[in-house]
Amino acid sequence: MAEAKRYDNYIDGQWVAAKNYQANINPSDLSDVIGEYAQADASQVEAAIAAARKAFPTWSTSGIQARADALEKVGLEILARREELGNLLAREEGKTLPEAIGEVSRAGNIFKYFAGECLRQAGETLQSVRPGVSVEVTREPLGVIGLVTPWNFPIAIPAWKIAPALAYGNCVVIKPADLVPGCAWAIAEIISRSGFPAGVFNLVMGKGREVGEAIVNDKRVDGVSFTGSVGVGRGIAATCVGRQAKVQLEMGGKNPQIILDDADLNTAVELAAQSAFYSTGQRCTASSRIIVTEGIYDRFVEAMIERIKKIKVGSALEQGVDVGPVVSQAQLDQDLKYIEIGKQEGARLACGGERVSCGTEGYYLAPTLFVDSTADMRISREEIFGPVANVVKVKDYDEALAMANDTEFGLSAGICTTSLKYANHFKRHSQAGMVMVNLPTAGVDYHVPFGGRKGSSYGPREQGRYAQEFYTTVKTTYIG
């Protein structure tokens, strides 16, 4: 067997070898080693942050056309290589190939969007309350930004953090998820050839407790954007607030999908299946909590079970597969643990719940549905992050809304109804950052704000023009 290729860190415009490397394994086929990826040590994190700090004064005041051109070049190359990069994404994370290619396309378009944002930065000129004085309000780059990204969207989430950071004149040190470094490395390789000065962008791969903590704790890092678990996010927030660094967090979700009696049954079943099981349920916006009013409950459950039986589980690269493997053994163990919890709590396992054999050794799990659940069960309250969903019966819309909001999270929430009255009421009274009407809870556009409320998010929104709220700081100038 040929020796796996090694992939180095990117620091101060150079590819830098590490003492240790870690294998990147395909969850669809555990015999497939994608490559050996560098594990940065403290000295390499230090070098990356120092390079970013050194590059910032020049980059932050550079011409906006140069920034726009460089970001446009990155976006165009990602789009031109969408099938190649989609194949890489499917291999390392387990999304089906069509989903993976779609994610790559999204990443390319994000870079193109923020290339345009370089030229759309605006300020204000106001009159002062004092005669003879005018006021200018402008935005300036924040500084050095530390980015810590998760494994479930290994190219889209790095893109929607890297692109605005660079567009607004910041310098970047990114640590991708240790489980899926390949896509972030591919972005770094493209960036290395796209006209960015040395030190403006730096990639340091490795463990969160080593590389991530070093970035978060360093006083030269002016802001940290993190997507990941609630526990880690809260720790990052405490550290950043303690040293007065800006922080942006996207964390967990337990997203509700309400199905009302008046809903179109076919629409309801399809959007629930898409929300709960596609991308193997490994989306922070996925809905594993389906709240159904009693008039449609039995028909919905019956139709949902039949829909789930049609979902094909298999290798992410296999044509016709709907759902790929779970990303890792640890995540599979967590999913199976919650399936046992659901059984013990008294929910009825309607389908799934078992490992699936798919021809290659991988982390395959059948889409799993619990019914006759209650709102106080752990499977109704805790984020599972896998192809596991449960259905809860309620009396009416009012009870459904109350149950939907009865959670520590508030990322995405959906309603399926033909009633304009209930749709409008839900839009206003749902305690979520993103509301979906007759659409899956998962699936968002790249040019509008992304984020939630309560325990799901902290700090300014991501994506679209709202990204400037995190990546810039406001300056007020008085002119006499």
C-alpha positions in Angstrom: 0.0 0.0 0.0 1.4 3.4 -1.0 2.3 5.8 1.9 -0.4 8.4 2.5 0.4 11.9 1.4 1.4 14.4 4.1 -0.3 17.8 4.4 1.5 20.6 6.3 0.4 23.7 8.1 0.4 27.1 6.3 2.2 29.8 8.3 3.4 33.2 7.2 3.1 32.3 3.5 5.0 29.0 3.9 4.1 25.3 4.2 5.5 24.2 7.5 6.0 20.6 8.5 5.0 19.3 12.0 6.5 16.8 14.3 3.3 14.7 14.3 0.7 13.9 11.7 -2.8 12.3 12.0 -4.6 10.1 9.5 -7.8 11.5 7.9 -10.1 8.4 7.6 -13.1 8.0 5.3 -16.1 7.1 7.5 -17.7 5.3 4.5 -14.7 3.0 4.2 -12.3 2.8 7.2 -9.6 1.4 4.9 -9.4 4.6 2.9 -6.8 7.0 4.3 -7.3 10.4 2.6 -4.0 11.7 3.9 -1.8 12.4 6.9 -2.4 16.0 8.3 -0.1 18.0 10.4 -0.7 18.4 14.1 0.6 21.9 15.1 2.4 22.4 18.4 2.5 25.5 20.6 5.5 27.0 18.7 3.6 26.8 15.4 0.5 28.5 16.8 2.8 31.2 18.2 4.4 31.7 14.8 1.0 31.9 13.0 -0.3 34.5 15.4 2.9 36.5 15.2 2.8 36.4 11.4 -0.8 37.6 11.4 -0.1 40.4 13.9 2.9 41.5 11.7 0.8 41.5 8.5 -2.2 43.3 9.9 -1.0 47.0 9.7 -0.4 46.8 6.0 -3.2 44.5 5.0 -5.8 46.4 7.0 -5.0 49.6 5.1 -4.5 48.0 1.7 -6.6 48.8 -1.3 -10.0 47.2 -1.4 -9.7 46.2 -5.0 -6.8 44.0 -4.2 -8.8 42.3 -1.5 -11.8 41.9 -3.8 -9.7 40.4 -6.6 -8.0 37.9 -4.3 -11.3 36.7 -2.8 -12.9 36.5 -6.2 -10.0 34.3 -7.4 -10.5 32.0 -4.4 -14.3 31.7 -5.1 -13.9 31.1 -8.8 -11.3 28.3 -8.2 -13.5 26.6 -5.6 -16.4 26.6 -8.1 -14.3 25.4 -11.0 -13.2 22.4 -8.8 -16.5 21.7 -7.1 -16.7 18.1 -8.2 -13.1 17.3 -7.1 -13.5 19.2 -3.8 -17.0 17.6 -3.3 -15.4 14.2 -3.7 -12.9 15.1 -1.0 -15.6 16.4 1.3 -17.7 13.3 0.8 -14.7 11.1 1.6 -13.7 12.8 4.8 -17.0 13.8 6.3 -19.5 11.3 4.9 -22.0 13.6 3.2 -23.4 12.2 0.0 -21.7 13.4 -3.1 -24.6 15.6 -4.3 -24.8 17.3 -0.9 -21.0 17.6 -0.8 -20.8 19.3 -4.2 -23.6 21.6 -3.1 -21.6 22.6 0.0 -18.5 23.3 -2.1 -20.6 25.5 -4.4 -21.9 27.4 -1.4 -18.3 27.9 -0.2 -17.3 29.3 -3.6 -20.2 31.6 -3.7 -19.5 32.9 -0.2 -16.0 34.0 -1.3 -17.5 35.7 -4.4 -20.1 37.4 -2.3 -17.5 38.8 0.1 -15.3 39.9 -2.8 -18.2 42.2 -3.6 -18.5 43.3 0.0 -15.0 44.7 -0.2 -16.4 47.3 -2.5 -19.7 47.9 -0.6 -18.4 49.0 2.7 -20.2 52.2 3.7 -20.1 54.7 6.5 -22.2 57.7 7.6 -21.8 61.4 7.6 -24.0 63.2 10.1 -24.5 66.7 11.4 -23.4 67.4 14.9 -25.7 69.0 17.4 -22.9 71.6 17.6 -22.8 74.3 14.9 -19.8 74.0 12.6 -19.0 70.4 13.4 -19.6 67.3 11.3 -19.5 63.6 12.3 -18.3 60.6 10.3 -19.0 57.0 11.4 -16.8 54.5 9.7 -15.9 50.8 10.2 -12.3 49.5 10.5 -10.9 45.9 10.7 -10.9 44.3 14.1 -7.4 42.9 14.0 -6.2 39.3 14.2 -9.1 36.8 14.1 -8.9 33.3 15.5 -11.3 30.9 13.7 -12.3 27.5 15.2 -14.5 25.4 12.9 -16.5 22.2 13.3 -16.5 18.9 11.3 -20.1 18.9 10.0 -19.6 21.5 7.3 -15.9 21.2 6.6 -15.7 23.7 3.7 -18.8 25.9 4.0 -18.2 27.0 7.6 -14.5 27.8 7.2 -15.5 29.8 4.1 -18.2 31.8 5.8 -15.7 32.8 8.5 -12.5 33.2 6.4 -14.1 35.3 3.6 -15.6 38.1 5.7 -12.6 38.2 8.0 -10.3 38.9 5.0 -12.8 41.1 3.1 -13.0 43.5 6.0 -9.2 43.7 6.3 -8.4 41.3 9.2 -5.7 38.7 9.4 -6.7 35.1 10.1 -5.4 32.1 12.1 -7.8 29.1 11.5 -7.9 25.8 13.3 -10.3 23.4 11.5 -11.9 20.4 13.1 -9.3 17.8 13.8 -11.6 15.1 12.4 -11.9 16.7 8.9 -8.9 18.9 8.0 -8.8 18.1 4.3 -11.3 20.8 3.0 -9.8 23.5 5.1 -6.3 22.6 3.8 -7.7 22.7 0.3 -9.0 26.3 0.9 -5.6 27.2 2.4 -3.8 25.9 -0.7 -6.0 27.9 -3.0 -5.5 31.0 -0.8 -1.8 30.5 -0.9 -1.9 31.1 -4.7 -4.5 33.9 -4.8 -2.5 37.1 -4.0 -2.8 37.4 -0.3 0.4 38.7 1.4 2.3 36.4 3.7 0.9 36.3 7.2 -2.6 37.5 6.3 -4.0 33.9 6.3 -2.6 31.1 8.4 -3.7 27.4 8.9 -2.8 25.5 12.0 -4.3 22.0 12.2 -4.4 19.9 15.4 -6.2 19.2 18.6 -8.6 21.7 20.1 -7.2 21.4 23.6 -3.8 22.4 22.2 -4.2 24.5 19.1 -7.6 25.9 19.8 -6.9 26.9 23.4 -3.6 28.5 22.4 -5.4 30.7 19.8 -8.2 31.6 22.3 -5.9 32.4 25.1 -3.4 34.6 23.1 -3.8 38.3 23.9 -2.7 39.2 20.3 -5.9 37.6 18.9 -8.5 40.4 18.9 -11.5 38.2 18.2 -12.5 34.5 18.1 -15.3 33.0 16.0 -16.2 29.5 17.1 -18.7 26.9 15.9 -19.1 23.7 17.9 -20.3 22.3 21.2 -22.1 24.2 23.9 -19.5 23.3 26.6 -16.5 24.4 24.6 -18.2 27.5 23.4 -19.0 28.7 26.9 -15.4 28.2 27.9 -14.2 30.2 24.9 -16.7 33.0 25.8 -15.5 33.2 29.4 -11.8 33.4 28.3 -12.5 36.0 25.6 -14.6 38.2 27.8 -12.0 37.9 30.5 -9.3 39.4 28.3 -11.8 41.7 26.5 -11.6 40.0 23.1 -14.6 40.0 20.8 -16.3 36.6 20.5 -18.8 35.0 18.2 -20.3 31.6 19.0 -22.6 29.2 17.1 -23.4 26.1 19.3 -26.1 23.6 19.8 -29.7 23.3 18.8 -32.8 21.2 19.4 -34.8 22.5 16.6 -38.6 22.0 16.5 -40.6 21.2 13.4 -44.4 21.8 14.0 -46.9 19.9 11.8 -50.5 21.3 12.1 -53.7 19.5 11.3 -54.2 21.6 8.2 -50.8 20.9 6.7 -50.4 19.2 3.4 -49.4 15.7 4.4 -46.9 15.1 1.6 -45.2 18.4 2.2 -45.1 17.7 6.0 -43.5 14.3 5.6 -40.9 15.4 3.0 -39.7 18.5 5.0 -39.6 16.5 8.2 -37.5 13.7 6.5 -35.2 16.3 5.0 -34.9 18.2 8.3 -34.2 15.1 10.4 -32.2 12.7 8.4 -30.4 14.2 5.4 -26.7 15.0 5.9 -27.1 12.1 8.4 -28.8 14.5 10.8 -25.5 16.1 11.5 -26.6 19.7 11.0 -26.9 22.2 13.8 -30.2 23.2 12.1 -31.5 19.7 11.8 -34.9 19.0 13.4 -34.9 15.9 15.7 -38.0 17.2 17.5 -41.2 16.9 15.4 -44.3 18.3 17.1 -47.5 17.1 15.6 -51.1 18.1 16.4 -53.5 15.3 17.2 -55.8 15.5 14.2 -53.0 14.6 11.8 -50.7 12.7 14.1 -51.6 9.1 13.2 -51.6 9.8 9.4 -48.3 11.7 9.7 -46.6 8.9 11.7 -47.7 6.2 9.2 -46.6 8.2 6.2 -43.3 9.2 7.9 -42.4 5.6 8.6 -43.1 4.7 5.0 -40.9 7.7 3.8 -38.0 6.7 6.1 -38.1 3.1 4.7 -37.3 4.6 1.3 -34.2 6.4 2.5 -31.1 4.6 1.1 -28.1 4.4 3.4 -24.7 3.8 2.0 -21.3 5.0 1.0 -21.2 8.8 0.5 -19.7 8.3 -3.0 -22.3 5.7 -4.2 -24.8 6.9 -6.7 -28.4 6.9 -5.5 -27.5 7.0 -1.8 -29.6 9.4 0.3 -27.8 9.3 3.7 -24.1 8.5 4.2 -22.4 7.3 7.4 -22.1 9.0 10.8 -18.8 10.9 10.8 -16.9 8.9 13.5 -17.0 6.1 16.0 -17.4 8.5 18.8 -20.4 10.1 17.1 -21.9 6.7 16.3 -21.6 5.7 20.0 -23.4 8.9 21.0 -26.2 8.2 18.6 -26.6 4.6 19.8 -26.5 5.8 23.4 -29.5 8.1 22.8 -31.4 5.4 21.0 -31.1 3.2 24.1 -32.1 6.2 26.3 -35.2 6.7 24.1 -36.2 3.1 24.6 -35.6 3.2 28.4 -37.7 6.4 28.6 -40.7 4.7 27.1 -40.8 6.2 23.6 -41.8 3.7 20.9 -39.1 2.9 18.4 -41.1 3.0 15.1 -38.2 2.3 12.7 -34.4 2.1 12.5 -32.2 2.1 15.6 -29.6 -0.4 14.3 -26.3 -0.5 12.5 -26.4 -1.0 8.8 -24.1 -3.1 6.6 -23.2 -1.4 3.4 -20.4 -3.5 1.8 -17.5 -1.5 3.3 -16.6 -1.1 6.9 -18.1 2.3 8.0 -20.1 4.1 10.6 -23.5 3.3 9.1 -26.7 3.8 11.1 -30.3 3.4 10.0 -32.5 6.5 10.1 -34.3 6.2 13.4 -37.7 7.4 14.5 -39.3 7.4 17.9 -43.0 8.1 18.3 -45.4 8.6 21.2 -42.6 10.6 22.9 -43.1 13.3 25.6 -41.5 16.7 25.9 -39.7 15.9 29.1 -37.7 12.9 27.7 -34.0 13.4 27.1 -34.4 12.6 23.4 -36.8 15.5 23.3 -34.5 18.0 25.1 -30.8 17.1 24.3 -29.0 17.5 21.0 -28.3 14.1 19.5 -26.6 15.2 16.3 -27.3 12.1 14.2 -30.1 10.5 12.1 -32.4 10.1 15.2 -35.7 12.0 15.5 -38.8 11.7 17.7 -42.4 12.7 17.3 -44.5 14.3 20.1 -48.3 14.6 19.9 -50.0 17.9 21.1 -53.5 19.1 21.2 -53.4 22.3 19.1 -51.2 25.1 17.8 -50.9 26.9 21.2 -49.5 23.8 22.8 -47.2 23.2 19.8 -45.8 26.7 20.1 -45.3 26.5 23.8 -43.5 23.1 23.4 -41.4 24.4 20.5 -40.1 27.3 22.6 -39.6 25.2 25.7 -35.9 24.6 25.1 -32.6 26.1 26.1 -31.8 26.4 22.4 -33.1 28.7 19.7 -31.4 28.3 16.4 -34.0 27.2 13.8 -37.7 26.4 14.0 -40.2 25.3 11.4 -44.0 25.1 10.9 -45.9 23.2 8.3 -49.4 24.7 7.8 -51.8 26.1 5.1 -53.0 28.7 7.6 -51.7 32.2 7.1 -52.9 33.1 10.6 -50.8 30.4 12.2 -47.8 31.0 9.9 -47.7 34.7 10.8 -48.2 34.1 14.5 -45.4 31.6 14.5 -43.0 33.9 12.6 -43.4 36.5 15.4 -43.6 34.2 18.4 -41.1 31.5 17.7 -38.0 32.0 19.9 -35.5 31.1 17.2 -33.1 33.0 15.2 -34.3 31.4 11.9 -37.9 30.5 11.1 -39.0 28.2 8.3 -42.5 28.1 7.0 -43.4 25.0 4.9 -39.6 24.3 4.5 -37.1 22.1 6.2 -35.4 23.6 9.3 -32.1 22.8 7.7 -31.0 24.7 4.6 -30.0 28.4 4.6 -28.8 31.0 2.1 -25.3 32.4 2.2 -26.2 36.1 1.7 -28.5 36.6 4.8 -27.7 36.4 8.5 -27.3 33.1 10.2 -27.6 32.5 13.9 -29.9 31.8 16.9 -31.0 32.8 20.3 -30.6 31.6 23.9 -28.1 28.8 24.2 -27.5 28.4 20.4 -25.6 31.5 19.6 -23.7 34.3 21.3 -22.5 37.6 19.7 -23.2 39.0 16.3 -24.7 37.0 13.4 -22.7 35.3 10.7 -23.0 35.5 6.9 -24.3 38.2 4.6 -23.8 41.9 5.4 -24.4 41.3 9.1 -21.0 39.6 9.3 -19.5 43.1 9.5 -20.9 43.5 13.0 -18.2 41.0 14.2 -15.3 41.5 11.9 -15.2 45.3 12.1 -15.1 47.9 14.8 -16.9 51.3 14.6 -15.0 54.6 14.7 -16.7 58.0 15.2 -14.8 61.0 14.0 -15.7 64.7 14.8 -14.5 67.3 12.3 -14.5 71.1 13.2 
